[in-house]
Amino acid sequence: MRCVCRALVALTLGLVAGHVTVADEPGKSSEFLPATLSGWEGLREYWTYKDGALVGASPDGLKFNTFLCSKKKYGDFELSFQIRLKGGKGNSGVQIRSHIHDKKVFAVTGPQCDIGDIYWGSLYGEHFGGMMKQAPADLVKKVLKADDFNDYHIRAVGKKVTIKLNGQTTVDGEFPKMPAEGIIAWQLHSGGPMEVTFRKIRFKDLSK
């Protein structure tokens, strides 16, 4: 009976078969991205965690790109979430296998799964050589919900990266420059003002 109870608790928390997830219920968080944001670093005045969602906001705009960065490095993984740019405005993204090159503003170098403008669903090299793979513009235009939450999925295994936007594959290929491991980081882009919300965040470490 105790084993059954423990299994039910694990399901409730979203910690199942290697998955570390944010539960759908408001206020629930995970080991990967806890509500306290412990294990993560950045300019904390721009980042909050509320009701199961990570929110990045720059009410006065920014003169630089900044990121909320994991302290832990990751290799192979799957990451999915829902993402909304308030009013359909702004630019964001998720860095994978990256590193911080300037802790004053938490600027990051490495591959980025892009969000915003014409770059939705693309793989971009932030201080890493520029565009690595542009998402098909006609596909993005067809599936994107500009002022609503969009489903975003990232899978990185070896040199291969797959990105899906609202269930449609926008990037799927091998990238020789892809580092073996690095941090994951959420972006607030320069310009603005803007607000980005990430919710229903689910993460699976495939390196284990």
C-alpha positions in Angstrom: 0.0 0.0 0.0 2.9 2.4 0.8 4.4 1.7 -2.6 1.1 2.6 -4.3 0.8 5.8 -2.3 4.3 6.8 -3.2 3.6 6.2 -6.9 0.5 8.4 -6.7 2.5 11.2 -5.0 5.1 10.9 -7.8 2.5 11.2 -10.5 1.0 14.2 -8.8 4.3 16.0 -8.7 5.1 15.0 -12.3 8.2 13.0 -11.5 7.7 9.9 -13.5 10.1 7.6 -15.4 12.9 10.1 -15.6 10.7 13.1 -16.3 11.1 16.2 -14.1 8.1 18.3 -14.9 6.1 21.3 -13.8 2.6 20.0 -12.9 -0.4 21.6 -14.6 -1.9 22.8 -11.4 -1.3 26.4 -10.4 1.5 26.8 -7.9 3.2 23.4 -8.7 6.8 23.4 -9.7 9.6 20.9 -10.3 13.2 20.1 -9.4 14.2 21.3 -12.9 12.6 24.8 -12.5 11.5 25.3 -8.8 9.2 28.1 -7.8 12.1 29.6 -5.8 14.3 29.6 -9.0 17.0 28.0 -6.9 19.6 26.4 -9.2 19.1 29.3 -11.7 20.9 32.6 -12.0 20.3 35.9 -13.8 19.2 39.5 -13.3 16.4 38.5 -11.0 14.5 41.8 -11.2 13.4 40.7 -14.6 12.2 37.2 -13.7 9.4 35.8 -11.5 7.7 32.5 -11.0 4.0 32.5 -10.3 1.1 30.1 -10.5 3.3 27.5 -12.3 4.7 29.9 -14.9 8.0 31.6 -15.5 7.6 35.2 -16.5 10.3 37.5 -17.9 9.3 41.2 -18.1 11.2 44.4 -19.1 8.6 47.2 -18.5 11.1 49.9 -19.5 12.8 47.8 -22.2 16.4 46.6 -22.3 19.6 47.7 -24.0 21.0 44.2 -24.0 19.9 40.6 -24.2 19.7 38.9 -20.8 19.0 35.3 -19.7 17.8 33.3 -16.7 20.5 30.5 -16.7 20.7 27.0 -15.2 23.6 26.5 -13.0 23.7 22.9 -14.1 24.9 21.7 -17.5 22.9 19.3 -19.6 23.7 17.1 -22.6 20.9 15.1 -24.2 17.4 16.1 -23.2 13.8 16.8 -24.2 12.2 20.1 -23.1 8.6 21.2 -23.8 6.6 24.2 -22.7 3.9 26.6 -23.7 5.1 30.1 -24.6 3.4 33.5 -25.0 4.8 36.9 -26.0 2.3 39.4 -24.5 0.6 41.2 -27.3 2.5 39.2 -29.8 5.4 41.6 -29.3 9.0 41.1 -28.4 11.6 38.4 -28.9 12.8 35.5 -26.8 14.3 32.0 -27.0 15.8 29.1 -25.1 19.5 28.5 -25.1 20.7 24.9 -25.2 24.2 23.6 -24.4 25.4 27.2 -24.0 27.6 29.1 -21.6 27.6 32.6 -19.9 30.2 34.9 -21.3 29.2 38.1 -19.3 27.8 37.7 -15.8 27.2 41.5 -15.5 24.2 41.2 -17.7 24.0 37.4 -18.0 24.8 37.3 -21.7 25.1 33.9 -23.2 26.9 32.2 -26.1 25.6 29.1 -27.9 22.7 27.6 -29.8 19.2 29.1 -29.3 15.8 27.7 -30.1 14.3 31.0 -31.2 11.0 32.7 -30.4 9.6 35.8 -31.9 9.2 37.8 -35.2 10.2 35.8 -38.2 12.5 33.5 -36.1 9.9 31.3 -34.4 11.0 27.7 -34.4 14.5 28.4 -35.8 17.9 27.4 -34.4 20.1 30.5 -34.0 23.6 30.8 -32.8 23.7 33.6 -30.1 27.3 34.9 -30.3 27.8 31.6 -32.1 27.8 32.4 -35.8 24.2 33.5 -36.4 21.4 31.5 -38.0 22.0 27.7 -37.9 18.7 26.6 -39.4 15.8 28.9 -40.4 12.3 27.6 -39.8 10.2 27.5 -42.9 8.4 30.9 -42.9 5.2 29.5 -44.6 4.9 26.8 -42.0 5.4 29.1 -39.1 2.8 31.6 -40.4 0.3 28.7 -40.8 0.7 27.3 -37.2 1.7 30.3 -35.1 -0.7 31.9 -32.6 0.9 35.3 -32.4 -0.9 36.6 -29.2 -1.6 33.3 -27.5 0.2 30.4 -25.9 2.1 28.2 -28.4 3.4 24.6 -27.8 7.1 24.4 -28.2 9.2 21.2 -28.1 13.0 20.8 -28.1 14.9 17.5 -28.4 18.7 17.5 -28.4 20.5 14.1 -28.8 24.2 14.1 -29.8 24.6 16.6 -32.7 20.9 16.3 -33.7 18.4 19.0 -32.7 14.6 18.8 -33.3 12.3 21.8 -32.7 8.5 21.6 -33.0 6.1 24.5 -32.9 2.4 23.6 -32.2 3.2 20.0 -33.2 4.9 20.9 -36.5 8.6 20.2 -37.0 10.4 23.4 -37.9 14.0 22.1 -37.4 15.3 18.6 -37.6 19.0 18.0 -38.4 22.6 17.4 -37.4 24.7 20.4 -36.4 28.5 19.7 -36.3 29.1 22.8 -34.1 26.7 21.6 -31.5 28.5 21.4 -28.1 28.3 18.2 -26.1 26.8 19.9 -23.1 26.0 23.3 -21.5 23.5 25.3 -19.7 19.8 25.9 -20.6 18.8 29.6 -20.5 15.5 31.6 -21.0 15.9 34.8 -22.9 14.7 38.4 -22.6 15.7 40.2 -25.7 16.9 43.8 -26.0 14.4 46.4 -27.0 10.9 46.3 -25.6 9.1 46.8 -23.3 8.1 43.1 -23.4 6.7 40.2 -21.4 7.2 36.5 -22.1 5.5 33.7 -20.2 6.7 30.1 -20.1 4.3 27.5 -18.6 3.7 23.8 -18.4 7.4 23.2 -18.6 8.4 19.6 -18.9 12.0 18.3 -18.9 13.5 14.9 -19.4 17.2 14.3 -19.1 18.2 11.8 -21.8 21.8 11.6 -20.7 21.1 9.4 -17.7 
